[in-house]
Amino acid sequence: MATEQRPFQLVVFGASGFTGQFVTEEVAREQVDPERSSRLPWAVAGRSREKLQRVLEKAALKLGRPTLSSEVGIIICDIANPASLDEMAKQATVVLNCVGPYRFYGEPVIKACIENGASCIDISGEPQFLELMQLKYHEKAADKGVYIIGSSGFDSIPADLGVIYTRNKMNGTLTAVESFLTIHSGPEGLSIHDGTWKSAIYGFGDQSNLRKLRNASNLKPVPLIGPKLKRRWPVSYCRELKGYSIPFMGSDVSVVKRTQRYLYENLEESPVQYAAYVTVGGITSVIKLMFAGLFFLFFVRFGIGRQLLIKFPWFFSFGYFSKQGPTQKQIGAASFTLTFFGQGYSQGIGTDKNKPNIKICTQVKGPEAGYVATPIAMVQAAMTLLNDASDLPQAGGVFTPGAAFSKTKLIDRLNKHGIEFSVISSSEV
């Protein structure tokens, strides 16, 4: 990746948005990391100079760095103005794109980055956008030698790299993994900014087009190793975690499947089956979530229903999503645990007829998912692009995090920054 001739190694696009301000703070922290051996020239980008200036002043105050504003470049650009996006991309080695919903605003940024030789990382949890971008732009990005890496936030770095970590730690062949996400909150509960809510509404409202896209891409099925992983019931009890769980509706399954396909087709690695769940505690939470889910799935089918969901996020999500997003107190008290239960075969055991004879349990733990873990994951993905170039896929292209980073030191970087990967237990059955 060419870095010499460009004024900025990183550009945070959408820095004045709700998530963008947290990503800006995280880049500012990375800039003064004691382990850094070289300076990190970077900039913020967006439509309004005043708003960008305010974000930098707020970060300077929070981090106790009064000179921060004068150390960071400001680039004025707008999604609606392709020439301004080109100008931004020409100045950046890596663009960190924080402007969503990506189905509406993501493609022009990717296009500008590819045409102007910049790599791009986003934090989209929208399978339709992610899969369409790979279909449309993989060859173009490879021709230019740039890396376009989606879903590099909480969706879906912990899940995607968690499966790879589990595979690497198993003494044999990993064939299947189930993950269970547990979100921990403090006394003031949880809140998520409604940007995420909107992405979910548009995604669920457009499921038929995602199916069409997958049918059109005409991919050969990846072989099944070992017995087929059985789907759990929509509400099931997890004995190990002593609680109920429901299927996880985020992008993790889509992303992990794409990674496993890439590793099988390009690196001849044995593909892993994957299913994702989220724990919901006791029976009261299950009932509350079922009502919220039924409301959501009913309203999301109609134009007027989608408008109501967007207008009243707090009401329809039972208080989980709001236009204001979480308070600093809520963010500080929250954390996540992602537990992986894997099964497979010890070395030398045939994988066609035999029952799996090894189990492994691993975990990824981290701080609050949306506005602490996501910026850490995104910024460390960018640092990996800048510093581990020889371990990335040879040509550029459009990749999942697992496909791009499976041979890099990203897991080590995340461990040092508070997103911790560990083995809980490993046993031959």
C-alpha angles and dihedrals in degrees: 000000000000110000106154102079097042120089095216130044091194131025119187106211113200091022093158094055121100096266094029092067091057091048089050091054091049093052088049089054091048090051091065098035105143090225093060113112097188136036120267112221108198143161142200121230136196145110102286125054091196093054092046090049090051092051090052092048091050091050091047090053094046094048096040093240108130093180095054096103092058092049096057128073122229121215121188113213140141135208089230091058111065093185090059090050089052090052091051093048092050090059097047136076090193127014116206102207113205098164113113164207077067094200086071103030108020105079100061089056093050090047093051092047094051094045092049100040101251125133118231135208125189137179098223119153091187112113094193093056093042095049094043092051091052091050094047104037111024095097093043093050091047090051089054094042093235128134122231108189120179131188093035098148131070081308099087122338097088092050098039097045090036090063091048091047090050091050092049092050096049116097094223137007118333109212106170140014134189117195126201120198118206119188115203120202135187128237092287093058130223133311131177127195112253092240087083090046091054092051089053093049093052092043096051091041090058102043093126092062091050089055090049091049092052092047091049093051088063097202121181112242116260111241119261113237114201124349118340112266107247118227114239122231116273086259114029137162118241108210095195093053095035095227146086122271138193129198113282107243098199128102096271097103093047092048096045091049091052090048093049090050091051093048091048097045098039106027099026091235120157108262120239124217113227141194127176130209137173122218115234103184120226134004095272091060090047092055093046092049093046091055092046090048094049091048090049096047092047097048096040091065094068132057093232091045091054090050091053092048090051094046097048107031094153094054098045096043093049090246099310096111126044139169090240096051123211125329120243087254093054091048092049093052098045130089141157139227121198112193121195123202109194133181134189148123132299116239114286096022116119113243102208108069104012127090114246108270103190131065127190133184121199134170141209113201127183149151125277106330107223106040106018107030093037095056091044092051093045096047094045089049087054092048089051090053090051097044110026098049094140091057096052123094106288099245123036122252143133109303144171114239091255093051093048100039108030092108097038134087094254094119090053090049092050091048089056091050099052103271098111128198117198143161112241098183141341125192144165109234 
